Amino acid sequence: MNTTTNIDDDILLSRYQEHVLVITLNRPEARNALRNQSLREITTALHAAASDDTVRAVVIHGSQTVFAAGADIKEMAQLNAISALTDSRPEFWKIISAFHKPLLGAVNGYALGAGCELAMHMDIVIAGENAKFGQPEINLGTIPGAGGTQRLIKAVGKALAMKMVLSGEMINAQTAMAAGLVAEVTSDDTTLERALTLACTIAAKSPLAIRLAKEALLLSFEMPLSAGLNAERKSFSLLAASDDRNEGIAAFLEKRKPLFLGK
Ligand code: HXC
């Protein structure tokens, strides 16, 4: 991994190979609890990455024992109804969900509450065998506030989402995998490596095709099938105008590796 920058206190930024930005959640003393500052730092990094053509994928990870233990409960305790309403957190989450490049999560240990919600904002989650996912807000007398009801039920279905949100019980990596919350389970010591390798694989594709593929896939959550199919076809057609698509086809016919420049 290339140079690591401590942009503030809560995250570290580094590069893996040429095109992968790595965000390391770095509040070990609070089990990577996502206080407002943490989300601000993540969104600042993503904002810069969005307009940086050298970044083609982003990997977010925590430590070997914790991805993120949720919102910062001590900070949350200060919120009343009005400050919860005017809080900047929903805007931070919107920025994360609007990020147009691939987001990969390498999850080891606990991904709880807002940590599980952050994992669900990832396009692809690779989980270590001892990862644990949960929405324990109910234990605090509250409910998930950053998509933990809406995204979880879409990811894992009603039965498991209800069980997790109403009981606060965690699920392990295998259950998360079987339910569709994670894409792969690895040994704990290879989770990050696997996420980085996958990010490099994605980064070698056409960034235009990747962008439109991500957009089309995510549209399926928002649109009826016929509208989604129309949107997909328009993006498919648009890509026919790209150099990358010509390069991909030419490389196949010439039996060589394509070089995608995002044009
Ligand atoms: C603030 C936290 C924290 C959190 C841990 N800490 N989780 N601080 N917010 N979410 C702090 C502890 O207070 C403690 O600080 C230190 O981290 C170590 O915690 P331990 O519990 O001693 O660590 P450990 O035994 O390793 O247990 C790890 C853990 C446990 C299983 C992750 O910490 C835990 O259950 N945390 C809370 C998980 C949770 O309820 N998450 C949901 C949050 S609510 P001190 O100072 O005592 O050393 C949420 C709502 C979103 O996400 C809604 C949005 C509005």
Boltz pocket constraint, residues with backbone or C-beta under 6 A from the ligand:
constraints:
  - pocket:
      binder: B
      contacts: [[A, 28], [A, 29], [A, 30], [A, 31], [A, 33], [A, 66], [A, 69], [A, 70], [A, 71], [A, 72], [A, 73], [A, 74], [A, 110], [A, 112], [A, 113], [A, 114], [A, 115], [A, 136], [A, 137], [A, 140], [A, 143], [A, 144], [A, 145], [A, 146]]
      max_distance: 6.0
